[in-house]
């Protein structure tokens, strides 16, 4: 009997294993082409190992993606040993050696896969014609030209292995130095607005913009060997995925990575297709058509705007009523929602990440805060602007305060309240395009990709629908104001 029971238990366990849902893996990538391609490669490897995969694309700079991995918002992404040593562990004096980096990562419950095979070191690039005219071949040569204007990626401006350390190491005298979005820095370089920017050794933009890479004659930049970073618990949840990542050692040469970057940047091919072709998975790649992409982005955008606006209406109208009823309290309420409106949108989105992670929730909360001011202020203004004679007449009829508010005051204030909701909705539609920076999707996703790939059609793919949606929403609210606002028909 015991043998029969054991056999039955084994059969049940086998059936449960066979019917178990495949593990889900979330891959992240930074907002530049190589990182997105490597993210697609990691996603394909995970799918090959039987997992379902979500790729959170173009999440921003190193810190955003690293924090997402440390919190568990993503499971794996590609980074570089030099970035780990000089940026992630800046101030901890962690050597750029594999054992030391693995020890430092372990404190965050993160592991480092084997080197992928290429070194993508930082470098400085100038237009070839300008560098030839000035006779600049190495970074030290820049000391002779203090008047040159530099434009670096925003991340390079502040990271431990970026501009501050480079300036000290080489004693560079330039003072006209500014931070830019990286793809825009290349455009500024091409137009002559700046003379120098940061590049990567595998960057297709070096050929695209005809740049001369300056020799690092003082060996300032460390090695930047590409690796996959993944969470400890992935080995438990999806051991086959980890095994596939670990087996992917030294598969990507510098030349191969440069070709993949060039295929996306110079030939306009999609990141997914380029990554799949490198892995020999071309037949398994399904690319979305324009209308499918538009439907997906519209759904994401409406979700962000609709949910945040609905929550704001539920909260802001009562706050506006309270502000109109109680003068001192009202000043405090108006001041607080005004302060929320003054916080830059990108900063507000980033502030939300430690609280809610990446994706929709932090974006919705940020958009909710941006929606409060116009609704609160217009509700307050609509109620306080009611003719005192009408308010006195309602009071003389013996109506209790709540009945006066519901039957008399709110209907009279409806038009300005609707105008405040309309303003909040239009603001949200535009601001929500930034939510793609933290993985929330929407119309901002093609805009970000278009900026990264220098593709006007992709930028328009997000910008035009966002503008049209704003116009439609504005028209709907104006019609509602006309139909429901009693003052509009007097």
N, C-alpha and C positions, 0 to 999 in steps of 0.2 A: 504493500500500500504506500509505503514511504516513497518507493521508486516512482510509482504512478503519480503521486502528488508532486514530486520534483519535476517530472516530465511535463505535467500540466503547467507548473509555474514557469518553466522554460519556454513553453509554447506561448503563454500569455505575454511574457516579457518580449519574446521575439515579435509577436504581433503588435505590441505597443510600440516597439522600436520602428517597425516597418511603417506604422501609421502615424508616427510622430511628425509634426510639421517641421520643415527644414529650418535651420537656424537663419536668423535675419542679421545681416551685417550692414552697418552704415559707414560709408567711406566719405572722407572729407578731402577737399582740395583748396589751395590758395587761389588768389585771383590773378594767376598768370598761366600762360599756355602750358608750359611744361608740367606744372603741378596738376592741371586738369587732365592732361594725357596720362600722367602716372596714376591719378585717381581712377581713370577709366581702366587702366591695366589692372589695378588692384581689384576693381569691381568685377572685371572679367575673370580674374583668377578665383575670386570667391564664388562666382556662379559656376565655374568649372568644378569647384569642390562641392557643389550641391546646395549652396546657400541662396536665399533671396537677398537682393541688394538694393540699397538706396544710396545714390551718390549725391552728397551735398556739395554742389559746385561753387567755386569762386567765393569762398566764405570771407575773404579779406586777407589780412596779413598774417604773419607767423603767430603772433600772440592769440589772435582770435581762434585759429585752428588748433593750436596747442591747448588752449584752455578748454576747447570743446572736447578734445581727446581726454584730457585730465578729468573732466566732469563726467565723461561717459556719454556725451551727446553724439559722438562718433566713435567708431571702433578702430579705424586705421586711416593713416594718411602718409604721404611721402614727404620726407624732410632731408636735411643735409647735416653731416657731422659738424661742419664749421658753424652752422646756424645753432646747433645744440650747444656747442662749447662757448661761443661768443655772445649768443643772444638769449637762448632759453636759460642757460646756467650762468649768465653774466654775473660777476661778483662772487661766484662760488669757486672760481679758479679750477674748473674741471678741465683736465687736459684733453686735447683732441685725439684721444686714443679709445679704441673700442671698449676695452674693459672698464675704463674710467667712466665713459658715457653710460654703459649698461648699468653700472653701480648707481649713478646719479638718477637714471630713469626709474630704477626699481623703487625708489622712494615714492614715486607717483603711480606705482602699479602699472608701469608701461614697459614694454620690451622693444628691442630694436632688432629688426631682421638683418640678414646679411647684406653687404654692399650690393647694389644693383649693377655695378660695373662701370659707372662713369663718375667723373668729378666735375661738378658744375660750379667752378669758383667764381666769386665776384670779380669784376674788372671795371675799368673806366673806359668809356668810348667817346671819341670825337669824330666829327665828319672828316673823311679822308682828305678832302681838299683843304679844309681849315688847318688840320694838323700838319699837312705837308707845307703849307704856306708859312706856318710859325716854326717849323722844325721841331715839333713835339713828338717824341717817340716813347718816353717813359713818364711815369708819374712825377718824378723829380723835376722834369723839365717844366712842369706847371709853375714852379717857384718863380720863374722869370716873367710871368704874366699875371700880376695881381688884379688886373682889370677884367679878366675873363669872368663871365657869368656862368654859374653852375646850376643845374636843376636835377635833383636826385629824387628817386621814389620816396614817398613819405616814410616808408619803413626804413630805408637806408639812412634817412636823416637822423634817426634816433636810436638805432640798434647798436649793440656793443661792438660789432664789427663794421660799422658804417662810418658816416662822415666825421663825427667828432674824433674818433680814434685815428682815422686816416689823416685828418688835418694835423693832429699832434705828431703822428709818426713821421710825416713828411715836411712839417713846418710850412704848410701851404698858407699863403697870405690872402687868399681871396675872401671877400666879405659879401659879395653879391651871390648868395647861395639860398636857394629856396626849395621847398618840397612840393612835389607834384604827383598826381596819379601816374603810374609808371608808363602806361601807353601814351599819355599826353606829354610826358617828358620827351619821348622819342619824336613826337610831332614838333615840339618846341625846338628840339635839336635840328630837325630838318629845315625849319623855317629860319634858323639863325637867332631865335630869341634867347637861346642858351648855347654855350660852347661845349659842355661836357655833361654826361650823365652816367649812371651806373648801369652795367650790362652783366650778362652771364656768359660764360664761355660756350655754352651750347645754344645761345640765343639766336634765333633766325633773324631777329631785327638787325644784327650786325651786318648781314648781307643786304637785307631789305633797305636799310638806310645808308649803306656804303660807309661804314664806320671803321675807324682805326682803333684797335684795342691797345691801350697804353701798357707798356711793360711795368710790372710791379717790381721795380729794381731794389726795393728794400724788404721784399717778401712779407708784406704786411698781412695779406689775406691768407687764412689757413686753407686746408683742404676742405672741399665741400663734397664729400662722397655721398651719393644719394642712397637712402635706406627707407624702408617702410617701418613706421612706428605703429605698434598696436597694443591694445589693452591686455593685461594679464588674463582677465576673465574670458577673452576670446578663445584662449586655448582650451577652456573648459566647455564653453558653449558651442564652439565650432572648431574642433581640433583639426578637421580635414582642411579648413581654410588656412589655419596657421601653418600646417604642413606644406600647403601649396605655396604660401608666401616664403617660407624658409627655403624651399627648393628652388626659388627663383633667383639664386645668387649669380651675380656676374653675367646676367643675360643681356644687359643693355650697354652697348659700347657708347663712347662719346659721339662717334660718327652717327650711330643709329639714332641717338637722342636728338642730335642736330637735324637729321633728316625728318624725324617725326615733327619737330617744332616747325620746320620749314614747310612741311606738307599742310599744316594747319594755317600757319601765318601767311605764307606766300602763295599757296595753291588753293586756299579756301576750302579745304576738306574738313569734315567734322572731326572733333576730338575722338568721338566714339569709334568712328570707322578707322581712323589712323591707329588707335590702340588695338582694335580687334585684328586689323591686318598684320600688325607686328606679331601678334600671338597666333596668327593663322586661323582666326575665327571669323573670317569675312562673311561666310554664309550664315552665321548666326546673328548678324547685326541687323536690327530693325530700326530704321530712322523715321522720325515723325515728319509728315508733310507740314506745309505751312498752316493749313486749316486745323490740323490736329494740335500743332503747337499753340496756335491762337486760342483754341478752345481750352486747352490746359491752363495757359497763362491767364485767360479771362476768369476762369473758375477760381484760380488761386487769388487773383486780385480782388474779385468780388467778395471772396471769403474774408480777406483781411480787412477790407473797407467796411463791409456790411456788419461784421461782428463787432468791430471797434466802434462804429457809429451807433449801432443799436445800444451798446452798453453806455456810451456817452449820453445818449438821449435819456436813458433811464436815470442816470445820475445827475446830469447837468441841469435838467429842468427843475427838479426839486431844489438843487443848489441855487438856481436863479430865483426861485420863489422865496427861499430863505433870505437871500441877499436883498430882495425887495421889501420883505417884511421887517427885517431887523437891520437897522442902518449900520451899527458898529460891526456886527457879524458879517454883514454884506461886504464891507470894505476888506475884511480879512479874506473872505471867499474870493472876491475879485482879484485881490493881490496874489493869492496862491495860484489860481488858474492862469493868471498873467505870467507868473514866473515860469510855470511849466511851458508856456508858449515860447519863451525866450531861449530855451535850451536848444542848441543846434540839433537838427533831426538826427544826423549821423551819431552825434555824441549820445543822444537819448537812447538810440537803438543799442549802442555798445554798453551803456550803463545797465540795460536790462538783461544782458547776457548772463552775468553772475547770478542773477535771481532766477531766471527762467530758462537758461540755456539758449540754444540757437533754434531757428525755425519760426513757426507761426506765433507762439505765445508771446515772446518779447516784442515782436513787431506789433501785435494787436494791442498790447498794453501801451506801447509808445504812441500808436495812432489814437488810442483812447484818450490819452492825456492831451494830445494836440487838438482833439475835438471839443474839449471842455470849454475853452475860453469863448469862442463865438456863440455857443448855445447858452452858456450861463449869462454872458453879457447881454445878449439879445432878449433873453427871458426877463432879466432884471429891467432892461430899458423898456420893454413892452408893458410891463406891469406898472412901472413908476410913471409912464407917460399917459396913463389912462386919465381921462378928464375927471377931476375931483368931483364934479357935479354928478356924474354917473355913479361913482363909488358911493357918494352920500345917498343917492336915491336907492341904491341896492340895500344900503344899511337901514334906510328908513322903512323899507318893506319888511324888515324883521328877519332877513335871511341870516342864518348863522355863517361864521367866517368861511367854513369849507364850502358851503353851498354857494356863497358869493364868488369864491375863487373858481369853482367848477362851472357855474352857470353864467357868470357875468365877466369876470376879469380875464380868465384864460381865453375865452372866445374873442375878446377884444384885443388881446395881445398875441393872437395866433399868427398874424402875418409876420411880425418881427421875429417870433420864435421860429417859424418856418424859414425865414431868411438866415437865421443863425445856423440852423441845421444844414441848409444848402451850402453855406460857406464852409462849414466843417467837412461836409462830404467832398467838396471840390478840393479842399486842402489835403484831405486824406488820400484821394486818388493820386495826386502828384507825389506826396510824401511816401506813399506805399511802394513806389518804384525803388526806394532805397532799401526796402526790406530784403531784396535779393542778396544784399551784402552779408546777411546773417542766415542765409539758407531758407528764406520764407517764400521764394518764388515770386510769381506775379510778373507784371510787365517789365519790371526792372531786370529780369534775367536776360532777355535778349539785348537790352541796352548795355549791360555789363559785358556780355560776350562780344557785342559789336565794338565797344571801346577797346577791348583786349585784342581783337583781331583787325582793328582799323577798318571795320565794315559798316558803311553807312546804311545799307539795306537792313542789317540786323538791328542797328540802333533805331531805325524807323519802325521796325517790326514791333518794338516795345513802345516807342514814343507816340506814334500815331494813334494806336488803340487807346492809350492812356488819355490823350487829348480828346478823342471822340467820346470816350466814356464820361469824361468831365463835362463835356457839352451836353450829352444826353441827360445826365443827372441834374445839371443846372436847369435844363428845359423842363424836366419833370417837376422840380420843386417850384419853378416859376408858375407852371400851370396850376399846381396845388395851391400856391398863394392866391392866384386869381380866383380859383373855384371856392376856396374855403375862407379866405380872408375877408371879413365883412367890410373893412375899410377900402378894399380894392374896388368894390362895386358901388361905393357911395358917390 
